[in-house]
């Protein structure tokens, strides 16, 4: 195994969220230097506690939909660490839960802006850094919602299908330049996002929704952020040197059923 990441620089968006945080901790434990970003006001306390050495962690607040702001994140990462070897393009939101006729148009636009335009801006600004170095691994966050439909989540489903398309386009475009682009497609994961979806699906009865979702999964449980992080770290590592344009499900068999 060559999972060591000693000296590698990883930029992670949505780094204060469950999966982003778990991935940052794991890659740091394997030797990576971490540049972490999330929206203003996000709680980076647990990440700072996990990576207390200032020389190994950079934290920058930014909105991934703001190209100029994210450009400053990329510049800060390169300025502190010299390059970007790994990019976990992870920031995303779930949006409202409602049938299509009742779905707020502003809510639809917001989800698409964060989950699709934000992913695009990340690719647009990080790829040139990697191209200059002649190598890099990008992992985009999609979802099982990027592979199947789900009632009440039209914006989230549409956005995550788009992430899969962006992943494949970038993989074809940049694979020959030493840049691998893949995506992860997690199923239900124990996290704030799933709690929000559960409550949106049945206000006041989130626990019942959780149990119903879990029952549809062959493994009969939700996944953990750490279980997703393990796949992210694999795709970021040299063990995945010939993996490009792939969509890795982390869903306990949900999409196999």
MOBELLIN-V732525 format. One record per backbone hydrogen bond with DSSP energy under -1.0 kcal/mol. CO is the residue of the C=O (numbers start at 1). NH is the residue of the N-H. E is the energy in kcal/mol with one decimal. If there is no record, write none. Layout:
[[CO | NH | E] [CO | NH | E]]
//
This chain:
[[5 | 8 | -2.5] [8 | 33 | -3.3] [9 | 85 | -1.8] [9 | 86 | -2.6] [10 | 35 | -3.1] [11 | 88 | -2.8] [12 | 37 | -2.4] [14 | 17 | -1.4] [17 | 21 | -2.9] [18 | 22 | -2.1] [19 | 23 | -2.3] [20 | 24 | -2.3] [21 | 25 | -2.5] [22 | 26 | -2.2] [23 | 27 | -2.6] [24 | 28 | -2.3] [25 | 29 | -2.2] [26 | 30 | -1.3] [27 | 32 | -2.7] [28 | 31 | -1.9] [30 | 5 | -3.3] [31 | 7 | -1.6] [33 | 10 | -3.1] [34 | 58 | -2.6] [35 | 12 | -2.7] [36 | 60 | -2.6] [37 | 15 | -2.3] [38 | 62 | -2.7] [39 | 42 | -1.9] [44 | 48 | -2.6] [45 | 49 | -2.2] [46 | 50 | -1.8] [47 | 51 | -2.1] [53 | 56 | -1.9] [56 | 34 | -2.7] [58 | 36 | -3.6] [63 | 66 | -2.0] [66 | 70 | -2.8] [67 | 71 | -2.2] [68 | 72 | -1.3] [69 | 73 | -1.3] [70 | 74 | -2.3] [71 | 75 | -2.3] [72 | 76 | -2.4] [73 | 77 | -2.5] [74 | 78 | -2.5] [75 | 79 | -2.6] [76 | 80 | -2.2] [77 | 81 | -2.9] [78 | 82 | -1.9] [85 | 137 | -2.2] [86 | 11 | -3.0] [87 | 89 | -1.0] [87 | 139 | -2.8] [88 | 13 | -2.2] [88 | 90 | -1.6] [89 | 141 | -2.1] [99 | 102 | -1.4] [100 | 103 | -1.1] [104 | 108 | -2.1] [105 | 109 | -2.5] [106 | 110 | -2.2] [107 | 111 | -2.1] [108 | 112 | -2.3] [109 | 113 | -2.4] [110 | 114 | -2.4] [111 | 115 | -2.8] [112 | 116 | -1.8] [112 | 117 | -1.9] [113 | 118 | -1.5] [116 | 120 | -2.7] [117 | 121 | -2.9] [118 | 122 | -2.1] [119 | 123 | -2.3] [120 | 124 | -3.0] [121 | 125 | -2.2] [122 | 126 | -2.2] [123 | 127 | -2.2] [126 | 130 | -2.0] [127 | 131 | -3.0] [128 | 132 | -1.8] [129 | 133 | -1.3] [130 | 134 | -1.7] [130 | 135 | -1.5] [136 | 180 | -2.6] [137 | 87 | -2.6] [138 | 182 | -2.6] [139 | 89 | -2.0] [140 | 184 | -2.2] [143 | 146 | -2.1] [144 | 147 | -1.8] [144 | 148 | -1.7] [150 | 153 | -1.6] [152 | 98 | -2.1] [153 | 157 | -3.0] [154 | 158 | -2.5] [155 | 159 | -2.7] [156 | 160 | -2.3] [157 | 161 | -2.0] [158 | 162 | -1.8] [159 | 163 | -1.7] [160 | 164 | -1.5] [161 | 165 | -1.7] [162 | 166 | -2.6] [163 | 167 | -2.4] [164 | 168 | -2.2] [165 | 169 | -2.4] [166 | 170 | -2.6] [167 | 171 | -2.4] [168 | 172 | -2.1] [169 | 173 | -2.1] [170 | 174 | -2.4] [171 | 175 | -1.7] [174 | 177 | -1.6] [174 | 179 | -1.8] [175 | 178 | -1.5] [178 | 136 | -1.4] [180 | 138 | -3.1] [181 | 245 | -2.4] [182 | 140 | -2.9] [183 | 248 | -2.8] [184 | 142 | -2.6] [185 | 250 | -1.6] [186 | 144 | -2.4] [188 | 223 | -2.5] [191 | 195 | -1.8] [192 | 196 | -2.2] [193 | 197 | -2.2] [194 | 198 | -2.7] [195 | 199 | -2.2] [196 | 200 | -2.4] [197 | 201 | -2.2] [198 | 202 | -1.6] [202 | 205 | -2.8] [205 | 209 | -1.7] [206 | 210 | -2.7] [207 | 211 | -2.3] [208 | 212 | -2.2] [209 | 213 | -2.9] [210 | 214 | -2.8] [211 | 215 | -1.8] [213 | 216 | -1.4] [214 | 217 | -1.4] [217 | 220 | -2.6] [223 | 190 | -2.7] [224 | 228 | -1.4] [225 | 229 | -2.6] [226 | 230 | -1.7] [228 | 232 | -2.2] [229 | 233 | -2.9] [230 | 234 | -1.7] [231 | 235 | -2.5] [232 | 236 | -1.9] [233 | 237 | -1.1] [237 | 240 | -1.4] [238 | 241 | -1.5] [240 | 243 | -2.1] [246 | 183 | -2.5] [248 | 185 | -3.2] [250 | 187 | -2.1] [251 | 254 | -1.6] [252 | 219 | -1.0] [253 | 256 | -1.1] [253 | 257 | -1.0]]
//
